[in-house]
Amino acid sequence: MDVRADQTGAGAGHGISFNEAFRVWLRVACLSFGGPAGQIAVMHRILVEEKKWISEGRFLHALNYCMLLPGPEAQQLATYVGWLMHRTAGGLMAGGLFILPGIIAIMGLSYIYAAFGNVSFVEALFFGLKAAVLAIVVEAVVRVGKRALKNRIMIALAGIAFVAIFFFAVPFPIIIIAAGLIGYAGARSGRPEFAPTGHGHGGGAAIDSMLGEAVPDHVRPDTARAIRVGALWLALWLVPVIALLMAFGQANVFSQIALFFSKMALVTFGGAYAVLAYVAQQAVEHYHWLKPHEMLDGLGMAETTPGPLIMVLQFVGFMAAYRDPGGLSPMLAATYGGLLATWVTFTPCFLWIFVGAPYIERLRGNTGLAGALSAITAAVVGVILNLSIWFALHTLFRETVPVHAFPLNFDMPVLRSVDVPALVLAIAAATAIFRFKLGMLTVLAGSCAAGVALRLAGVI
């Protein structure tokens, strides 16, 4: 069945069938390695540059909104764009497919881990992949930066954002709020540096996207609809939590999983990196669901499989229920625990998009908001650069040393711990992308093959 968007109104003319969109979103999902920076890079490359579904400006506008939300911004961005293209069904498809490969991969690795105690061979399989993802992330910083940093003020905002979050550990929401206030004030004062980036924001700029810049008919803020949609998604999220608490009480492991990860869904601003330290502390020291090295093993799984890094929470829920299965078999209880953690983590993401996106999309022409989002876009470049360097530190170095000398707070690499094979693979992948312009799939496949070859040769 070839399901298309409503054929009335501005959003109908894109001509992208639901089946075609399914194939593209599945491709995006299967390539969503490398944390938020890598995932945003993949989506930008496929949706904006290759398929030309949406314009640069619209992509960045949606990304800015998603960066303000709790939860994994890349998954929410996929949901937003899917919703723009094919209404609620498109949002469900894009957002659901984005996490499906990660759910399957983490669940499979969790079974292996619980049964055999380690997944070293699987991690070795993804060794080369991480090096390639690092090169893709760097390319994303360069590409987005060229488009978003159009003047010295925007470059300065990106630099300040990077220094603040990397060297001083300034909370992500503070950086974004500050950038937004600066951009709003700059735009209201008429400063040309805060004019919005991207196509279609004025002056008859050419529209180079299938969706165009017009507002689709289904993007219509409606308070009654927002209340209905919000009530539905709140029920899908919270009814299972309340039912577990009423049926088993707060001491039950499933009740604890539902309640704890529901709280996490509300505070995961700035992506997974900002909250995983707290999750690790609570899971290890308070709930005793995991041992410290097991949390690191789970993080390794999430870093080397497709999907948001926050998918590590599925592993935590899996191991929690595996250790306390009650009357169930350990593996069955663990399966339920992992899926429950995933459900309460990602269901709120759909709530934020389906309720808030119509209002955000309608505000794209507001001068003050456009200036605020332009400044946020610049700050986001700095944040992506921070994530890129974080990923590089943990890919290319076996050891890092935390520096805590007020006000500094960052990780410094131990130079003698450089992972030479990873460095060589990363340089080769970057050369393939920047110098020879090879496709992403080719680079990923070649890096994976190189990683496997290095393991067989005993180098890694």
DAKA-V125878 format. One record per residue. N is the residue number from 0. OMEGA is omega as a letter, one per 40 degrees, with the letter a starting at -180 (999 if undefined). Layout:
# DAKA-V125878
n | omega
N | OMEGA
N | OMEGA
This chain:
# DAKA-V125878
n | omega
0 | a
1 | a
2 | a
3 | i
4 | i
5 | a
6 | i
7 | i
8 | a
9 | a
10 | a
11 | a
12 | a
13 | i
14 | a
15 | a
16 | i
17 | i
18 | i
19 | i
20 | i
21 | a
22 | a
23 | a
24 | i
25 | i
26 | i
27 | a
28 | a
29 | a
30 | a
31 | i
32 | i
33 | i
34 | a
35 | a
36 | i
37 | a
38 | i
39 | i
40 | i
41 | a
42 | i
43 | a
44 | a
45 | a
46 | a
47 | a
48 | a
49 | a
50 | a
51 | i
52 | a
53 | a
54 | i
55 | a
56 | a
57 | i
58 | a
59 | i
60 | i
61 | a
62 | i
63 | i
64 | a
65 | i
66 | i
67 | a
68 | i
69 | i
70 | a
71 | a
72 | a
73 | i
74 | i
75 | i
76 | i
77 | i
78 | a
79 | a
80 | i
81 | i
82 | i
83 | a
84 | a
85 | i
86 | a
87 | i
88 | i
89 | i
90 | i
91 | a
92 | a
93 | a
94 | i
95 | i
96 | a
97 | a
98 | a
99 | i
100 | i
101 | i
102 | a
103 | a
104 | a
105 | i
106 | i
107 | i
108 | i
109 | i
110 | a
111 | a
112 | a
113 | a
114 | a
115 | i
116 | i
117 | i
118 | a
119 | a
120 | i
121 | i
122 | i
123 | i
124 | a
125 | a
126 | i
127 | a
128 | a
129 | i
130 | i
131 | i
132 | i
133 | i
134 | i
135 | i
136 | i
137 | i
138 | i
139 | i
140 | a
141 | a
142 | a
143 | i
144 | i
145 | a
146 | a
147 | a
148 | a
149 | a
150 | a
151 | a
152 | i
153 | i
154 | i
155 | i
156 | i
157 | i
158 | i
159 | i
160 | i
161 | a
162 | a
163 | a
164 | a
165 | a
166 | a
167 | i
168 | i
169 | a
170 | a
171 | a
172 | i
173 | i
174 | a
175 | i
176 | i
177 | i
178 | i
179 | i
180 | i
181 | a
182 | i
183 | a
184 | i
185 | a
186 | a
187 | i
188 | i
189 | i
190 | a
191 | a
192 | a
193 | i
194 | a
195 | i
196 | i
197 | a
198 | i
199 | a
200 | i
201 | i
202 | i
203 | i
204 | a
205 | i
206 | a
207 | i
208 | a
209 | i
210 | a
211 | a
212 | i
213 | a
214 | i
215 | a
216 | a
217 | i
218 | a
219 | i
220 | a
221 | a
222 | a
223 | i
224 | a
225 | i
226 | i
227 | a
228 | i
229 | i
230 | i
231 | a
232 | i
233 | i
234 | i
235 | a
236 | a
237 | a
238 | i
239 | i
240 | a
241 | i
242 | i
243 | i
244 | a
245 | a
246 | a
247 | a
248 | a
249 | a
250 | a
251 | a
252 | i
253 | i
254 | i
255 | i
256 | a
257 | a
258 | a
259 | a
260 | i
261 | i
262 | a
263 | a
264 | a
265 | a
266 | a
267 | i
268 | i
269 | i
270 | a
271 | a
272 | a
273 | a
274 | a
275 | i
276 | i
277 | i
278 | a
279 | a
280 | a
281 | a
282 | a
283 | a
284 | a
285 | a
286 | a
287 | i
288 | a
289 | i
290 | a
291 | a
292 | i
293 | i
294 | i
295 | i
296 | i
297 | i
298 | i
299 | i
300 | a
301 | a
302 | a
303 | i
304 | i
305 | i
306 | a
307 | i
308 | a
309 | i
310 | i
311 | i
312 | i
313 | i
314 | i
315 | i
316 | i
317 | a
318 | i
319 | i
320 | i
321 | a
322 | a
323 | a
324 | a
325 | a
326 | a
327 | i
328 | a
329 | a
330 | i
331 | i
332 | a
333 | i
334 | i
335 | a
336 | i
337 | a
338 | i
339 | i
340 | i
341 | a
342 | a
343 | i
344 | a
345 | i
346 | i
347 | a
348 | i
349 | i
350 | a
351 | a
352 | a
353 | i
354 | a
355 | a
356 | i
357 | i
358 | i
359 | a
360 | i
361 | a
362 | a
363 | a
364 | a
365 | a
366 | a
367 | i
368 | i
369 | i
370 | i
371 | a
372 | i
373 | i
374 | i
375 | i
376 | i
377 | i
378 | a
379 | i
380 | i
381 | i
382 | i
383 | i
384 | i
385 | i
386 | i
387 | a
388 | i
389 | a
390 | i
391 | i
392 | a
393 | i
394 | a
395 | a
396 | i
397 | a
398 | i
399 | a
400 | i
401 | i
402 | i
403 | i
404 | a
405 | e
406 | a
407 | i
408 | a
409 | i
410 | i
411 | a
412 | i
413 | a
414 | a
415 | a
416 | a
417 | i
418 | a
419 | i
420 | i
421 | i
422 | i
423 | i
424 | i
425 | i
426 | i
427 | i
428 | i
429 | i
430 | i
431 | a
432 | a
433 | a
434 | a
435 | i
436 | i
437 | a
438 | a
439 | a
440 | i
441 | i
442 | i
443 | a
444 | i
445 | i
446 | i
447 | i
448 | i
449 | i
450 | i
451 | i
452 | i
453 | i
454 | a
455 | i
456 | i
457 | a
458 | i
459 | 999
